[in-house]
Amino acid sequence: MKENIETIPLLKAFEAKDECPFCNLAREAEQHAISFILGSAYMEDDIREQTDKTGFCRHHFKMMYDYGNRLGSALILSTHLHKLNQELAQEIKDFSPGKSSVLKRFKHTDATAQLTPSTNIGAWAASKKDSCYVCDHFNNIYGRYLDTFFDLYRKDEEFRKIFAESKGVCIPHFGDLVEVAERRLNDAQKKEFYPVAFSLMQENMKRLEDEVCWFVEKNDYLNKDKPWGNSQDSIQRGIQKCTGGYPADEIFKAKL
């Protein structure tokens, strides 16, 4: 298989042989982004302009806090807050309360439903929840990884074998693979790809179900002397398969 700058990260992720190579790529990308902005990039005006405008999601703000460069986080946060305060002032200035009614006042709020913003302030606040410099860093290259996956799958028999012998992917990335397959593969290629992908997902989801179930059974005293098999770390791998990510990862910190 011919390797190049586009295929190497994807092939390396498959070599890790964990539950989802795309989660592996996402972890590498987010750790790189955190190290970059809290290394020295936060002192660069163009980077600060981007982080001031985009901000960070809850998850990546927590990663920044845990990383260890408190001064860097404070400098980034100080100018981001300045930008937010400017926007907040404008949103409040533009806010105009809607006309009230008895029907609205007696209607219960469904806390289980996703609230659809009906005010400029609600829409502004909602836009900040998922706006994130680190997420954007991966999202900007994720499409290329998906395209590279299907370029390799269509052209390289060795890669098709690597995929067929993998543990599949997590459910969120499985959905993305199917969506992109519909665009990137012709009818004959789909006829070959889908049975492999679907079989991989079902077999590995069932494998994880069995491993987690054995984890439960192993905690019964009757099974205390029986081998754990692959179930000892099945909880974190099962969570990854369901939602993506690495729930058992240690906190990502700056290397001193």
Solvent accessible surface area in square Angstrom, and as a share of the most:
residue,aa,sasa,rsa
1,M,72,0.32
2,K,175,0.74
3,E,98,0.44
4,N,68,0.35
5,I,154,0.78
6,E,107,0.48
7,T,11,0.06
8,I,84,0.43
9,P,43,0.27
10,L,0,0.00
11,L,10,0.05
12,K,128,0.54
13,A,2,0.01
14,F,12,0.05
15,E,118,0.53
16,A,53,0.41
17,K,149,0.63
18,D,34,0.18
19,E,1,0.00
20,C,0,0.00
21,P,5,0.03
22,F,0,0.00
23,C,4,0.02
24,N,18,0.09
25,L,9,0.04
26,A,27,0.21
27,R,59,0.22
28,E,94,0.42
29,A,9,0.07
30,E,34,0.15
31,Q,49,0.22
32,H,111,0.49
33,A,3,0.02
34,I,0,0.00
35,S,38,0.25
36,F,86,0.36
37,I,0,0.00
38,L,4,0.02
39,G,45,0.43
40,S,79,0.51
41,A,2,0.02
42,Y,24,0.09
43,M,126,0.56
44,E,83,0.37
45,D,123,0.64
46,D,81,0.42
47,I,14,0.07
48,R,38,0.14
49,E,123,0.55
50,Q,83,0.37
51,T,1,0.00
52,D,26,0.13
53,K,145,0.62
54,T,30,0.17
55,G,1,0.01
56,F,11,0.05
57,C,18,0.11
58,R,216,0.79
59,H,103,0.46
60,H,10,0.05
61,F,64,0.27
62,K,112,0.47
63,M,22,0.10
64,M,4,0.02
65,Y,122,0.47
66,D,24,0.12
67,Y,22,0.08
68,G,47,0.45
69,N,36,0.19
70,R,132,0.48
71,L,121,0.60
72,G,0,0.00
73,S,18,0.12
74,A,52,0.40
75,L,56,0.28
76,I,1,0.01
77,L,71,0.35
78,S,60,0.39
79,T,46,0.27
80,H,12,0.05
81,L,81,0.41
82,H,112,0.50
83,K,68,0.29
84,L,39,0.19
85,N,89,0.45
86,Q,103,0.46
87,E,40,0.18
88,L,67,0.33
89,A,63,0.49
90,Q,90,0.40
91,E,36,0.16
92,I,101,0.51
93,K,160,0.68
94,D,81,0.42
95,F,78,0.33
96,S,88,0.57
97,P,102,0.64
98,G,67,0.65
99,K,184,0.78
100,S,70,0.45
101,S,43,0.28
102,V,92,0.53
103,L,146,0.72
104,K,135,0.57
105,R,154,0.56
106,F,155,0.65
107,K,157,0.66
108,H,169,0.76
109,T,105,0.61
110,D,81,0.42
111,A,98,0.76
112,T,131,0.76
113,A,50,0.39
114,Q,148,0.66
115,L,126,0.63
116,T,117,0.68
117,P,61,0.39
118,S,112,0.72
119,T,60,0.35
120,N,53,0.27
121,I,52,0.27
122,G,27,0.26
123,A,52,0.40
124,W,45,0.16
125,A,52,0.40
126,A,47,0.36
127,S,65,0.42
128,K,57,0.24
129,K,120,0.51
130,D,108,0.56
131,S,33,0.21
132,C,0,0.00
133,Y,30,0.11
134,V,1,0.00
135,C,40,0.24
136,D,59,0.31
137,H,57,0.25
138,F,22,0.09
139,N,89,0.46
140,N,108,0.55
141,I,33,0.17
142,Y,30,0.11
143,G,38,0.37
144,R,145,0.53
145,Y,31,0.12
146,L,11,0.06
147,D,50,0.26
148,T,11,0.07
149,F,0,0.00
150,F,0,0.00
151,D,44,0.23
152,L,16,0.08
153,Y,6,0.02
154,R,73,0.27
155,K,151,0.64
156,D,27,0.14
157,E,132,0.59
158,E,88,0.39
159,F,0,0.00
160,R,63,0.23
161,K,122,0.52
162,I,57,0.29
163,F,3,0.01
164,A,48,0.38
165,E,124,0.55
166,S,26,0.17
167,K,69,0.29
168,G,2,0.02
169,V,2,0.01
170,C,0,0.00
171,I,77,0.39
172,P,62,0.39
173,H,23,0.10
174,F,46,0.19
175,G,33,0.32
176,D,49,0.25
177,L,2,0.01
178,V,37,0.21
179,E,121,0.54
180,V,14,0.08
181,A,0,0.00
182,E,91,0.41
183,R,168,0.61
184,R,63,0.23
185,L,10,0.05
186,N,84,0.43
187,D,118,0.61
188,A,74,0.58
189,Q,44,0.20
190,K,40,0.17
191,K,166,0.70
192,E,88,0.39
193,F,0,0.00
194,Y,35,0.13
195,P,79,0.50
196,V,45,0.26
197,A,2,0.02
198,F,86,0.36
199,S,45,0.29
200,L,12,0.06
201,M,13,0.06
202,Q,135,0.60
203,E,108,0.48
204,N,13,0.07
205,M,63,0.28
206,K,105,0.44
207,R,62,0.23
208,L,7,0.03
209,E,96,0.43
210,D,70,0.36
211,E,20,0.09
212,V,48,0.28
213,C,66,0.40
214,W,76,0.27
215,F,51,0.21
216,V,96,0.55
217,E,87,0.39
218,K,15,0.06
219,N,101,0.52
220,D,56,0.29
221,Y,160,0.61
222,L,127,0.63
223,N,17,0.09
224,K,131,0.56
225,D,125,0.65
226,K,102,0.43
227,P,108,0.68
228,W,78,0.27
229,G,63,0.61
230,N,108,0.55
231,S,1,0.01
232,Q,116,0.52
233,D,60,0.31
234,S,0,0.00
235,I,81,0.41
236,Q,60,0.27
237,R,36,0.13
238,G,13,0.12
239,I,79,0.40
240,Q,5,0.02
241,K,1,0.00
242,C,72,0.43
243,T,92,0.53
244,G,16,0.16
245,G,33,0.32
246,Y,46,0.18
247,P,71,0.45
248,A,61,0.47
249,D,65,0.34
250,E,162,0.73
251,I,101,0.51
252,F,48,0.20
253,K,119,0.50
254,A,30,0.23
255,K,195,0.83
256,L,221,1.10
